[in-house]
Amino acid sequence: MIRLDTLTCHDQMKGVEMSQYFDIGDETLWNPSNGVSRMFQRQVGVFEAELELPSGIGPMVNDECQISPDTFEIFVSALLAQHRKTHHTIRHALCEGFTATVLVLAERAGIKVDWTRHGAAPEAPLDEVQVSTVAGVSAPAEGTTWSAGLRARTQELGRRMPR
């Protein structure tokens, strides 16, 4: 039996904010649900603190968040460089989803991501290298690039992130 009050739920939701907008000027880059938006914004704060850089992602005002392209470009580059110079499996697991999401936004904003620059051997020693009692020091598998998995994840998320 279908309850009548379930059928009217959609009408009751009219006027209730159901999503947020991440924009550069008048162009919407992403339109996630409220819950996803809140989680993403909290992660932005975490990564701003980790990188000691502003992200360029402004505060949510009503249901809109403006992104400053110049500041965001610097943040994206630093985020990608950080991802490149670590081989810590757990750190990668914790960072990959956020990094891929940011890369989708950067691509939609027309920010050129220089994978080759970040793909070259790091000039500085690697940070956050994981040492395991089972495998020893972790390193990328022979014949694989550090960016292959991140690029695939970015492409997958880009197909699932509504505008």
Disulfide bonds with the S-S distance in Angstrom:
none
